[in-house]
Amino acid sequence: MHQASTISNDPAHDGDHGPPTMATPPIAGIITTGLCAAFGLIGALCHFIWDWQLGLILASTGAYITGGLGPGRNALAALRRGQLNVDLLMIIAALGAAAIGDFLEGIVLLFLFSLSGTLEEFAMYRTSRSIEALIQLRPQEANLVIVGETAERRVPVEQLRVGDIVRVKPGERFPVDGQVMEGETWADESTLTGESEPVSKSSGSTVYASTINGEGSVLVKMAKEPADTTIEKIVQMVQEAQGQKTHTQRFVESWQQPYVLGVLMLAFLVFLATTFTHAGQWAGAFYHAMVVLVAASPCAVVVSSPAVMLSAIARAGRHGVLFKSAVHLESLGKVETIAFDKTGTLTRGKPAVVEIWSGPESSAGAIVELAALVEHRSEHPLGAPIIQKAIADGIDLGGKTLEAFQSHTGLGVEATINGVWVGVGREGLFQKNNREVPAALAQQAAAMRQKGFTALLVVTSNPKVFGVIAVADPVRPEAPSVLQGLKKLGIARVAMLTGDHERVALAIAKTIGVDEVRAGLLPDQKVGELKRLKEGGQAVAMVGDGVNDAPALAAAGVGIAMGGAGSDVALEVADVVLMRDDLRGLPLAVWISRLAGKRVRQNMAFSFGVIVVLVTSTFFELPLWLGVLGHEGSTVLVVFNGLRLLWEASPPFASPPPVSAP
């Protein structure tokens, strides 16, 4: 309906893999809409309070110019393409209202349309920024290793070719997709897979561009051109998904041109008929035609949705739920299936100690202390939660001598503490050191892994001191009640799409009540699963927080991001953001969107009904004042019906999260 809804020639879509033109916010639209409102307020004061006709004319002129700038530009652009749109009808209706002396009617029409157009342009601005956020993840340079040269060259990634070898230092992002040729390390691949646990990498292992290298310095042989890397595919998928038109956009485009043409033809025919039946009374014929045009102008229809949607957006915003546009709010109300990412969405996103088991002659505190002392020398991410647990329990990690520390990639760590050998890690660590793992310890570790936990065995040279520490990404405490609330709201199916291990995913799904689980998924596979969930025409929403979720968030009917822990890319791509990082905002968002959809349908039926009555009445000598009264009265009622959303009580299972929520 507005220019923003028809933009399709974004530089990011032209196949060039360079950065797109930086998006700019719709400053001009904000200014002109604000000026229109200000001039309209002054005009109302001149008319109703000060009784100053010249002031009304001057203020109305300012409002018409500022409010009509955007719709007028869109109408002219459509006319150049040989099309008619509602912008043209609103401009003509506003001018017709001014011609018969009803300036304020025209101002209301123009302000509402100008405001709507500005909101759409702002949504397009946010969409363009999502592509920029994705592209910023890509490393721009790499350390190129050349055979025969001792020094390495720092070169732009675009200059690399398949087969080139690059060195990636600890903490750097891998610049290419490829295979490790030399060295050992671990990689944080959460940006692509959502996997909460770092992945060990050694000779022959595959690494992906934009993932983070851990402790080791490795040589990587480039396997794909920069334009074909996994992160590039993510960018392309987001671009394609965001370029698709919504059902609402297609509906508006289908009815606006015939409606505009029909109203203009009706007004013109009324003018001709009145002139013919009242020969020579051109002024009266024009007056009658303008009454028809004003009566048929869809002011109440236009405000039917914004009055509801803006109230709904404000209501949701008060409780930390950000809808980026009314289109997304409307779409969420039609959702039947919701898919969740696991890591950082249904779970906290950070590993923590969830269970401790110690041998019969040891204690949980002693096991945590020994493990924390050894892990204090390690930089492995799984050591951090053990250290945090020790600190939280008040354990003093000083005063003991630690010697012969060694880290074994993929196995664990070992050291000698006050003469006692201590190992923390997987069974392979103890096999490598010829240390026996007690049967009871192995049994407990297996039970913990069955629950979806990562079991870190603690074995010492003292046969009486041993235990196991379970580390996991804990489930959000509100997750089970949130899923129950969604089902009470009519969500038929809840799915989990995760890059994590199936064992972990199934254990969590059983705990919180997920209907369907798909594990071990890469970003493109998540998009494929969403397409499967959409089969049969079902509306599907996706809830996630990471870069790996960005294509799925963009491809879903509605993308929902966790605002507190969510990545910048997920927040930019998503249509809805839970700003307080609290899942309890999701049932509230669904309830608000469904109630808003109901209110919009009520308003639309009422508005079109009033238009039919008013237009019909114009053929029975309907006076202008009565037409305006019916027109404005219907608009006020529609607005009031929308404002009800601001104070209606939500059901208990869709109650808003507390302000203090983390």
Secondary structure as UniProt FT lines:
FT   HELIX           3..6
FT   HELIX           11..13
FT   HELIX           27..45
FT   HELIX           46..50
FT   HELIX           53..80
FT   TURN            81..82
FT   HELIX           86..99
FT   TURN            100..101
FT   HELIX           103..135
FT   TURN            136..137
FT   STRAND          141..145
FT   TURN            147..148
FT   STRAND          153..156
FT   HELIX           157..159
FT   TURN            162..163
FT   STRAND          165..168
FT   TURN            170..171
FT   STRAND          178..182
FT   STRAND          185..188
FT   HELIX           190..193
FT   STRAND          199..201
FT   TURN            203..204
FT   STRAND          206..207
FT   TURN            209..210
FT   STRAND          212..213
FT   STRAND          218..222
FT   HELIX           226..228
FT   HELIX           230..242
FT   HELIX           247..277
FT   TURN            279..280
FT   HELIX           282..296
FT   HELIX           299..318
FT   TURN            319..320
FT   STRAND          321..323
FT   HELIX           326..332
FT   TURN            333..334
FT   STRAND          337..340
FT   HELIX           342..346
FT   STRAND          352..358
FT   TURN            360..361
FT   HELIX           364..375
FT   TURN            376..377
FT   TURN            381..382
FT   HELIX           383..392
FT   TURN            393..394
FT   STRAND          402..408
FT   TURN            409..411
FT   STRAND          412..417
FT   TURN            418..419
FT   STRAND          420..425
FT   HELIX           427..432
FT   TURN            433..434
FT   HELIX           439..450
FT   TURN            451..452
FT   STRAND          454..460
FT   TURN            463..464
FT   STRAND          466..472
FT   TURN            477..478
FT   HELIX           479..488
FT   TURN            489..490
FT   STRAND          493..497
FT   HELIX           502..512
FT   STRAND          516..518
FT   HELIX           523..533
FT   TURN            534..537
FT   STRAND          540..544
FT   HELIX           547..549
FT   HELIX           550..555
FT   STRAND          558..562
FT   TURN            563..565
FT   HELIX           568..573
FT   STRAND          576..578
FT   TURN            579..580
FT   TURN            583..584
FT   HELIX           585..617
FT   HELIX           618..620
FT   HELIX           624..643
FT   HELIX           644..646
FT   HELIX           652..654
FT   TURN            659..660
//
